[in-house]
Amino acid sequence: MLHSQDYRLSDRSEVAAFLPKEYKTVLEIGCSKGGFRASLNPTAEIWGVEPDEQAARQASTRGYKVLTGYYEDVSDRCPDNYFDVVVCNDVIEHMVDHDKFLADIKRKLRKHGHLVGSIPNVRHFGNLIRLLIGKDWRYEDQGVLDRTHLRFFTKKSLQRTFSLNGYVINEIKGINSDFGMPMRPRQLLRNTLLLVIIVMSFGYFSDIKNIQFGFRVELDN
């Protein structure tokens, strides 16, 4: 998983794979320094919401129309029924009321608009090891148990959340797999154990290898 500082600069190509083929207007919530711009349609109109003033200024130099502040404070300045895509890369887990947030996003999307993004997987193998074997749930500066996370999701609970909030699920898939990490000796041993668990469960536990889920959902019009 990328460090928080790396996220601010990353094009998040693993999330870009979930974007629809055609779109003209985009709202990225938590756009940071605008790194995701490199993964977006170069001709699209891009809006951003970013609470960090310095990051917001940098995003504006990358072509974003930036609203500086938290989404709940600036949402009224985002036009309704306007965006083809709303991007939420590691955002929903930070919301005090994620259901209210998802309901509000529906107002911003055009008919058949898409919500695209990523979210941490609380069933990630490393987290389960710390919980089941280490008997611990320790918040950290980054990762699945980032101390700023207010909500935690499995794939099943994420699917339910979107469905209950009136979205049609196009795709939810694990991203940032442990098997893509550098193969240091400790990581090799861990991945061997992980592979054994997945194979012995006939793939039932395959989701635990992914640090995050990427998703694309559509308005249920």
MOGI-V534311 format. One record per residue. RES is the residue in one small letter. SS is DSSP state (2 for helix, 1 for strand, 0 for the rest). OMEGA is omega in radians with two decimals (none if undefined). BURIAL is + if it has 16 or more other ideal C-beta (glycine too) atoms within 10 Angstrom, else -. Layout:
# MOGI-V534311
RES/SS/OMEGA/BURIAL, RES/SS/OMEGA/BURIAL
This chain:
# MOGI-V534311
m/0/3.14/+, l/0/3.01/+, h/0/-3.09/-, s/2/3.14/-, q/2/3.12/-, d/2/3.12/-, y/2/-3.08/+, r/0/-3.09/+, l/0/-2.98/-, s/0/3.04/+, d/0/3.10/-, r/0/-3.09/+, s/2/3.14/-, e/2/3.08/+, v/2/3.13/+, a/2/3.13/+, a/0/-3.12/-, f/0/-3.13/+, l/0/3.05/+, p/0/-3.08/-, k/0/-3.07/-, e/0/3.07/-, y/0/-3.10/+, k/0/-3.11/-, t/1/-3.06/+, v/1/2.96/+, l/1/3.09/+, e/1/3.14/+, i/1/-3.02/+, g/0/-3.03/+, c/0/3.14/+, s/0/-3.08/+, k/0/3.07/+, g/0/-3.13/+, g/2/-3.10/+, f/2/-3.14/+, r/2/-3.12/+, a/2/-3.14/-, s/2/-3.09/+, l/0/3.08/+, n/0/-3.07/+, p/0/-3.13/-, t/0/-3.09/-, a/0/3.01/+, e/1/-3.01/+, i/1/3.00/+, w/1/3.09/+, g/1/3.02/+, v/1/-3.07/+, e/1/-3.10/+, p/0/-3.13/-, d/0/-3.02/+, e/2/-3.13/-, q/2/3.10/-, a/2/3.14/+, a/2/3.12/+, r/2/3.13/-, q/2/3.11/+, a/2/-3.13/+, s/2/3.10/+, t/0/3.12/-, r/0/3.04/+, g/0/3.11/-, y/1/2.86/+, k/1/-2.93/-, v/1/2.96/+, l/1/-3.05/+, t/1/-3.12/+, g/0/3.06/+, y/0/-3.03/-, y/2/-3.09/+, e/2/-3.14/-, d/2/-3.06/-, v/2/-3.04/+, s/2/3.14/+, d/2/3.11/-, r/2/3.03/-, c/0/-3.07/+, p/0/3.09/-, d/0/3.06/-, n/0/-2.99/-, y/0/-2.96/-, f/1/3.04/+, d/1/-3.11/+, v/1/2.91/+, v/1/-3.11/+, v/1/3.11/+, c/1/3.10/+, n/1/3.13/+, d/0/-3.09/+, v/0/-2.98/+, i/2/-3.11/+, e/2/3.13/+, h/2/-3.04/+, m/0/3.09/+, v/0/3.10/-, d/0/-3.04/-, h/2/3.10/+, d/2/3.09/-, k/2/3.12/-, f/2/-3.12/+, l/2/3.09/+, a/2/-3.12/-, d/2/3.13/+, i/2/3.14/+, k/2/3.13/+, r/2/-3.07/-, k/2/-3.06/+, l/1/2.98/+, r/1/3.05/+, k/1/-3.09/-, h/1/3.05/-, g/1/-3.05/+, h/1/2.96/+, l/1/-3.05/+, v/1/3.08/+, g/1/-3.14/+, s/1/-3.11/+, i/1/-3.12/+, p/1/3.12/+, n/0/-3.09/+, v/0/3.08/+, r/0/3.12/+, h/0/-3.04/+, f/2/-3.12/+, g/2/3.13/+, n/2/3.12/+, l/2/3.11/-, i/2/-3.14/-, r/2/-3.11/+, l/2/-3.01/-, l/2/-3.11/-, i/2/3.14/-, g/0/-3.14/-, k/0/-3.03/-, d/0/3.05/-, w/0/-3.03/-, r/0/3.09/-, y/0/-3.04/-, e/1/-3.13/-, d/0/-3.12/-, q/0/3.11/-, g/0/-3.07/+, v/0/-3.12/+, l/0/3.00/+, d/1/-3.05/+, r/0/3.10/-, t/0/3.12/-, h/0/-3.13/+, l/0/-3.13/-, r/0/3.13/+, f/0/-3.02/-, f/0/2.83/+, t/0/3.09/-, k/2/-3.11/+, k/2/-3.11/-, s/2/3.08/-, l/2/3.08/+, q/2/-3.14/+, r/2/-3.13/-, t/2/3.14/+, f/2/-3.11/+, s/2/-3.14/-, l/2/-3.13/-, n/0/2.99/+, g/0/3.08/-, y/1/3.00/+, v/1/-3.08/-, i/1/3.02/-, n/1/-3.09/-, e/1/2.93/-, i/1/-3.04/+, k/1/3.11/-, g/1/3.08/+, i/1/-3.13/+, n/1/-3.09/+, s/1/3.03/-, d/2/-3.11/+, f/2/3.08/-, g/2/-3.12/-, m/0/3.07/-, p/0/-3.03/-, m/0/2.97/-, r/0/-3.10/-, p/2/-3.13/-, r/2/3.13/-, q/2/3.12/-, l/2/3.11/-, l/2/-3.14/-, r/2/-3.13/+, n/2/3.07/+, t/2/3.09/-, l/2/3.12/-, l/2/-3.14/+, l/2/3.12/-, v/2/3.14/-, i/2/-3.12/+, i/2/-3.12/+, v/2/-3.10/-, m/2/3.11/-, s/0/-3.11/-, f/0/3.07/-, g/0/-3.08/-, y/0/-3.12/-, f/0/-3.07/+, s/2/-3.11/-, d/2/-3.06/+, i/2/3.13/+, k/2/-3.05/+, n/1/3.12/+, i/1/-3.08/+, q/1/2.92/+, f/1/2.93/+, g/1/-3.08/+, f/1/2.91/+, r/1/3.11/+, v/1/-3.02/+, e/1/3.08/+, l/1/3.11/+, d/0/-3.09/-, n/0/none/-
